[in-house]
């Protein structure tokens, strides 16, 4: 969504009030959780829906698969 909106992470950080390192964790998919208020602010700035930003990954099945 950042690329579609021609926006940099620094610009989003300033607009949303979340640090660049925290947004980077969200962007790379390494975050374990996100506050609804943060998600709402990001969606407002990027003019999108949460589903445009989030993807479900079944971590339970990938952790339980035999080697």
N, C-alpha and C positions, 0 to 999 in steps of 0.2 A: 504494500500500500504506500510505503514511503516513495518508492520509485514512481508509482502512478501519479502521486501528488507532487512529484518533483521536489521532495523535501528531504533534508538531511536529518540525521539523528540529533545533531546539535539543535536544529530548529525545533524539532518535536520536543526535545527536552525543555527548551525555553518556554514553549507554548503550554506544555502540560504541567511543568513544575516537578518533573522527575529527573533524577540525575542520569547523565549519559551512560555510566556503567550499569545502572539498573535497567535502562531501556535496552542496552546491548544484551544483557542476560535474557530479557524477554524476546528480543529479536532472534537470538540464536537458538531459542527453544530450550534453554537450560533452566528456566525458572520452574519452580515446583508449585507456585501459586501466584495469583495476581489479585489485588484488591479490586472490587467492583468500581470504586471511585476512580481508580487509575484507568481501568478499562474504559469506563464511560468518558473520561477526559480525552483519552487517545482517540476514541471513536468520534468524538465531537470535532477534534482538530482535523482528523483525516477524512471526516465526512463519510463514515462507513459503518457497518454493523459488526458486532463482535464476531460473527461467523466468518467475516472477511479476514479476520486476524488469527483466529484460533483453529487448531486442527486436533482432533482426538487421536491419540495413539495409545493402544492397549499395552501398557508397560507390564502388566501382570503376565500375560501369555509369553512375552519375549523373555522375561526373567525366568520363567519356569520351563522353557524348552530345553531338552537334553542336548548336551554338547556332542 
